[in-house]
Amino acid sequence: MACGADLMSDVLAFTHAGTLLMTGLTNPQVVRTAEMAGIVAIVFVRGKLPPPETIALAEEKGIPLLASRYTMYESCGRLYQTGLQGCGLFQLTADHWSQGDPHSTPPGEVSQDLCA
Amino acid sequence: MTVTHTPADEVKAQGNSILEVTKLQELVYELKIEQVMTKKVVTVSPDDPISQLKEVLRVNRISGAPVLKDGELVGIISIEDVLKALELGAISASVSEKMTTNVQTLFADENVIQAVTKFGRLGFGRLPVVDREGRLVGILTQGDIARGLLRQLEMDYREEEIHRYRASHIFEDIASDQTGLILRYQVQARNFARCGEAASKLKRALERLGAKPTEVRRVAVVSYEAETNLVIHTTKGGELLAEIQPEKIRIIAVDHGPGIADVEKALQPGFSTAPDWIRELGFGAGMGLSNIKACSDQMVFDSKVGVGTRLEVIIRL
């Protein structure tokens, strides 16, 4: 599974464990966020390369870093075309947590939690 | 039952062996020669006859010995030198006549890798170890290195086992009417480079305690968002506290200012007062408290301008 985001709160909110993250941000907090959200690898898009402190933290946390020269849109599109699925309809990860089964939450119930 | 050996297994097996080699290589670079060398060194005097040396080697079951004169290392002699002397019928010759005088040594405070390289280059069976003043402090063979590495691997393994045991059994081993483990983390204001360290430590602690991955992620998201808020919004930082109980985890984030004027508004998704530099880093989108709420079973959020803010979250396990 994969997702693309430049907003770390979104990553924390909707990613599942075992997800690939595509992002245009390269600061160390991207690695922190990945660690917390269970992201297994990060792809930096738009030809950006991470600074040494980001690489050091990723090494410490054992999270592989990759880079793509394509834009976010095209990087995501190319991977999607090869069969790499997205995270599906926007669902708060907490819904899965409370239900136990990632596929049991009907999409309709989802965003209500956000507005509550 | 049939066991099918898939290519994936092979990759996994290779992965494991790569890991182990790396661990060994790490140890070779970490361990000091003094940690693996034999400290009790049998030495001989240059004036001893070969016949006596032969006895020393036989009784101690060793294949060579450094030669000391007045405490100073002057040579090294091995069983091979004894054999050569026997061949020439020179059994009563002195050690000084048959020994190697240009002695290659190792320093006690060097890493084991230096010894490995030297053994590989010189092909010797043993190398005397000296301190930086040149005094003989030990002797090293390739067998010593192998034994030392194995001992260290075993120690590391046992330590890991003990850690795992201690952590995951704490709630069963320590009986009380209500057992709880309290972890406190101080969070500095505006130190964004260190933001997430507390949450990361808490996450690691929970993993050690054997919490389920889904629970760990909920706690991780809550504590990371709360820590981020302390870093971005407080004047003097604050404290992140986690109370871990067998059936629930309570996370509390407290600070002493500046406080929030409109708490209702702060709780709205998308509302944020974060400065631009924080937004450029991918944070401050006003989703933090929503994320926290979504991950928690119970959330109490309270703030007073000039006093501070307190967030309390309960996550049931």
Interface residues (C-beta under 8 A of the other chain):
Chain A: D6 L7 M8 S9 D10 L12 A13 A17 T23 L25 N27 P28 Q29 V30 R32 T33 E35 M36 A37 G38 E53 L92 T93 A94 D95 H96 W97 G100 D113 L114 C115 A116
Chain B: F192 A193 C195 G196 A199 S200 K203 P213 T214 R217 R218 A220 V221 Y224 E225 P269 L281 G282 F283 A285 M287 G288 S290 N291 K293 A294 C295
